[in-house]
Amino acid sequence: MVRPLEGIRVLDLTIVVAGPVGTGLLGDLGAEVIKVENTVQRQIIGAAPPRRAPGEAPPPMTQAQRAAGFHDLNRSKLGITLNLNLPLARDAFKKLAAKSDVVIDNFSPRVLRNFGLEYDDLVKVKPDIIAVSMPAFGKTGPFRDRTSFGPGIDALSGLSHLTGYPDSTPLKPGNYYCDYNAGVLAATAIMAALFRRRRTGRGQFIEVAMRDGLTQLIGESLIDYALNHRVQQRSANRDPYRAPHDVYRCAGEDSWLAVSVWNDAEWEALCRTMGREDLIADPRFSTILVRKRNESEVDAAVSAWAAHQEHQEAARKLQAAGVRAAPVMTTREIAHDPQFQHRNAFQAVDVEGQAIRLQRPGWLAERANTQISRAPKFSEHTVAVLRDIAGLDDREIRELAAIGGIVLPEVSEVKA
């Protein structure tokens, strides 16, 4: 099956998480993404071993290949190396850019300026190029030269201020929330730019500032301050319009149940399921308004019941009664979840003769291939890409390798 972005080539300079997430989505959609690594591989995102089936022995890989994040973030891409500090490597990069549709980076603005690889430089080799930059704070303004990882952006966007408990400190949102948000925004903007170029024949420069994108997610709080001069505070898991609305500890180790009651009928169903019909007639809980005023007592009643329940079974009971509830699932439970397994959420991809399980794209399309095409090894495709796309011959490739401009793959195709 043809993928939507087949025939599109993306030259990917991004690092860590945010940029690779965006280019990974493009690769999942069929674009030929050439992931450019530095010649010194640094596993900033950690070196956890790749996912394996229960009981499966670790694959016999080099340490550079063991990082689960390397495979996840580089799925469906070609992997090459280029040391852009060297003029010959920059020349090779420009030759690749001349044959590409998109060039994307997530460096601070000074980096590509120092390399002479900004948008104004790239249009000289490819007039309709689409260049995308993902700086932390943007290419203009007083913060333009600052750098940051996701947790810093979480704090400066206001998101961390709203995450946590009223009587405690701000908390970082779980996982790489900022990075994934920026990656999705970048992929969306690139597809829009490709559509525009198909109609007009013109490329463009796109800027995806991570802080700008994340601050949009707290729009309600910003509007509240603009209209009412009120600074919203941390509220844990509570909701301003619903009660109970929280996660409750269940029997077992670190076992929790999420419950959200939206109306009086659901409250009555919850009370009957808990065997607490007496609460239905209690004037402290008769309407949503008074339940909000007595929310601590509401939470205490639900907590007392949940403490003796298995969280999966408790969720099934409440759902059967018409109450919005769900178990708070651990990663182990998700991996063995029947719905997750039915959807084939993990796909086995061969890496050095070993089957590595990677999470497939988050969509299924009736008339499009949604399988992961590959998980590249570090610098695996350097020779092929430089020879077949950039047009370098074996002598030029050997020269780049000799000066540290590239890392040759373990089995090199370059003739001596």
N, C-alpha and C positions, 0 to 999 in steps of 0.2 A: 504494500500500500504506500502511496505517496504521502509524505508528511508535509504539513502546511508551509514550512520554511525551507524546504529542499531547494538547493541552488543559491542560498544565501550564505556568505562566508563572514564569520565574525572573528576578529583578531582580539584576543582577550588578554589584557595586561593586569587584570584585577587580582587582588590578593585577599587572604583571610576568608571571610564569609560573604559579605554583602554582595560584592561583584560576582563571585563565582555562583551564587544562588541565581542571580539574574541570567547569566550566560548559560547556566545549566538548564533553565527553562527553555531558552532558545534552542539549545541542543536537543532537548526532548521533543521539540516541535520540528526537528529536522535540519536546523541550520548546521553548517560545518563550522564548529567552534574550535579555533586553534588557541589552546591555552599556553601562554608564554610564561614560563617560570624563570626565575633567576638561576644562574648556574650553581648557586649554593642553596640547596633546599632547606627551608626552615619550616618545621611543622608548628606554626604558631597556634593552631587550633588543637594541639594535643596529639598524642600518639597511641590512642586506644586501638587495640587490635580490630581487624575487620569483623563484621558479624558472621557468625558461623551457626550451623545447626547444633542443637543440644548434643553434647558429647563428641562433637567433631574436633579433631586435633588441629592445632594452629598450622597454617600453611607455611611451607619453607620459603619465606620471602626475606629479602633484605629489610633492614630496619626502615629504610626510606619508603618501603611499600606497605608497611604495617599500619599506617595511620588510617583509621576508618574514615576520618574526615576527608582525606586526600581522595579516596575513591568516591565518596558521596558527592563531593563538590565538583569533581572532574568527570563525572559520568557523562557519557555521550559526547566527549571532546577528544581532540587530538592533543597530545602532550609534547611540547617542545621546550628547549631552553635557549635563551639569548641573554648575554650580559650587556645590557644597553649602556654601560659605562664606556664601552669600547666603540670607536667610530665604525669599524667594520661590521659590528653587530647591529648598529643603528642603520647602516646602509642596507643590511639584509632585512631589517624590520620594514624599512620604507618600500622595499621591493614586495614584501608580503602585503603591505597596506595598499599598494597599487592594484593588487588582485583581490582586495577584500571589499565588502560592502559596509562593514561596521568596525570601528576601533573603539574599545572601551577600556577605561582605567578607573581606579578608585584611589589614586594618590592625592596628596596635597597639590595645589596648583603649581608649586615651584618645580616639581619633579619633571614633568614633560616639557616645561619651559626650558629647564636646564639641558634636556636631551635634544631640544629642537624638534619635538614631535607633537606640538600642539596642533589644533585644528587648522590654523593658517598654514602650517607646514605640510600637513597631510593633503590639503586640497591641491597642492602643487603636483602631487603624484597621482591623485585620484579626485578629480573635480567634484564628483557627486558622492563623496564619502560621507557617511554618518558617523560623527565622533561623539562619544558619550563620556562624560566625566562625572564621578561620584565622590566629590570631596565631602568631608564631614560637615563643613559649614558653608560651602559655596565658594565660588571663585572671586567674589567681591565682598566688600564690607570689612569691618575691623577684625573679624575672626578668620579671614580668608586663608591665612598661612598656618592656622592651628590644625593639629591632627587629633584624632580621637578614635578609639574603638567603641563598640556598641554601648557598653555600660556608661561611658561618659556622655554619649548622646542621650541615653535613657534619662540621665540626671538633668542635662541641660534642656531637654525638650519638655520637662514638666511631668513626664510619665512616672518617674520614680517617686515624685512627691505624692502622687495619688495612689501608689501601690504600697500596701502594708496595713498595719493596724493602728487605730486612733491613739493608743497609748505607747506606740513604739516608733522606731525610726523609719524613714523611707526605705523601700526595698527595690532591688533590681528585678524587673520582670523575668520570668523563667525563660531559659534558653536564649538564643540569639534573636530576640524579638525585633530589635531595631534593624538588624542586618537583613532578615528575611523580608521585612517591609520594604526596605530600600531596593532589594533585589527584584521584587515583584514590580515595583514602580519603574525601575530601569527597563525591564523586559517589556513592559507595556508601552513605555515611551518609544522604545526602539521599533516595535511593531507598527506603531502609529507613523513613525518617521519613514519606515519602509513603504507603507501604504501611500504616504504623501509623495515619496520619490517616484513611485510607479506612475502617479498621475501627472507630476510636474517635471520629472527628470532632475530634480534638485536635491542634493543632500543638505545636511544642517548639523549644527552643534547643539547638543542636549546636555543640560546640567541637572543632575539629580543630587541635591544636597541632602544628606541623611537627616540632619536636624529638621529641615523644612518638612520632610515627609513624615517624620515621627510626631512632630508637634500637631499635625493635622488630626492625629488620633485622639487628642484631648480637646477637640473643638467645643464640646459642650461646656467644659470648664472655662475656656477662654471667653465664650459668649456670656457665661454667668458673671464673670468679672467685669466684662465690658458694660453689661446692662445694669448690674446690681452692686458692683464693687465688692463682690463677695469672693473670697478665696476658698475654693472647695478643699476639703480635708480628707485624709485617709479614712476609709470606712470599712476596711477589711472586706468581707464578702457580702455585706449587707447592701440592699437595694433601697432607694428612696421611696419606692411605691409598693413594695411587696414584703410580706412577712408570713411565715419564716422564709428566709433566703440566705442559706449558709451551707457550709459543709460540716458534717457531724461525725465524730469519732465512733467507729463501730467495734465490735469484738474482733480480736486479732491484732497483729502487729502493724501499726501504721495503716490502718484500714479506715476508709472514710466514705461517707455518703453525701451527695449533693441533693438538696431539696429546695424547690422554689414554688411557693404557693401564691397564686395570682388573684384569687377571689374567695368569697365565703364558701362556695360549694366545694372547692378544693380543700379548704381548711377543715370542713366537716368530714370529708373523705379521709383526710390525714388522721384526724382524731379517732375515727372508727377503726382505721387500720392499726393504730397504736393501742387500741383498747382503752382510749381515754375519752369516751363519750361525754364525761363530765365537763370537759373543757368547752364543748359546744355551747352549753348554756351559761358559761362563766362570762359575766359582763365585761371582764378585762380583755376578752378575745372575740367579742361578738361581731366586730366589723374590722376591716383592714386598717382603719384609722386608729382604733384603740389598740389593735395588735401592734402597730408601729410604736405606739406610746409605751407598750409593755413588752417590747421585743426581747428583752433579757429573760423574762419569764417564759415567753414562747420558746426561745432557744433552749432553756433549761429543760422544758418538757420533752422536746424532740431529742435532745441529747441523752436524757435518761432512758428513752426507748431505744435509740440507736445503739447505745453502749452494749446491748445484749443481742444485737443482730449481726448476721453476716452481710457484708455490704452489697454483694451481688443479689442475694435473696431479698434483702430489704428493698432494693430498687425495684425488683420484679413485683413485690407486693404492692408498693405504692403506685407503680405504673398501671397495674391491673385495676386499681381503685380510681384511676383518673388523676393522680397527683404527679406533677413534674418532678422526676427524681432520676438520679443516675449514680452508679458507683464511680468513685474517683479511682481510675485505673492506673496501675503501675505499668512501666514499660514491659515487664514480664507478662502481665495480664494481656496487654495489647498484642504482644507477639503470638500469644496462643488464643486470641479472641476468634471465635468461629466466623464472624462477619468479616474481620480483617483477612483471615485466611481464605475465605470464599472469594474475596476481591483480588486475590493474588497481589497483595500490597508489596511484597518483597519479590525481587527477581534475582535469580542467580546469574552472575556475570563472571566470565573466566578471566582470571588474572594470574599469569604465570602457571597455567595449568590447574589452578585451584578455583573452585566455585565460591565467589564472594557474594553474599546477599546484600543487595542495595534496594532502597525503597524506590519504587517506580514513580513516575509522574503522578500528580494528584488528580488526574482526570482519565477518563476512558472515552474514546471517540469511535463512533460506529464505523466511520470510513477513514480512519487514520491509524497508523502504527504508533502505539504508545510504549513500545518496548525500549529499554535502554540499549543503545547500540554497542557500548564498550565502556571499560574503565581503564584508562591508560596508565601505563607505568611511567615513572619519572623520566622525561626526555625520550620516551619511546619513539615518537614520530619526527624527531628533529631532522634527521637526514632526509626522509621522504618529503617533508614539507619544504625544506630549503631547496631541495633539488627539483621537485615536481611543480611547486607553486612559485617560489621566489626565483627559480631559474639558475641557481648556483651550480657550478660543476664540482667534481670531486676535489680538485685542487683547492678551490675557494673554501669548501667545507673543511678540508684538512687544516687549512690556514686558520680558520676560526677556532677550531678545536685546539690548535697548538698555542694560541694566545689566551685561551680561557674564555673565548667568546661563546662557546656552546659546550654542552656535555654530550659526548657520543653515547648512544644507547649501548647496553651491554654486548649486544651482537650488532656490530656496525656493518652497514652496507657500503661504506666508503672503500673504494679500491686503494690499496697501498701504492 
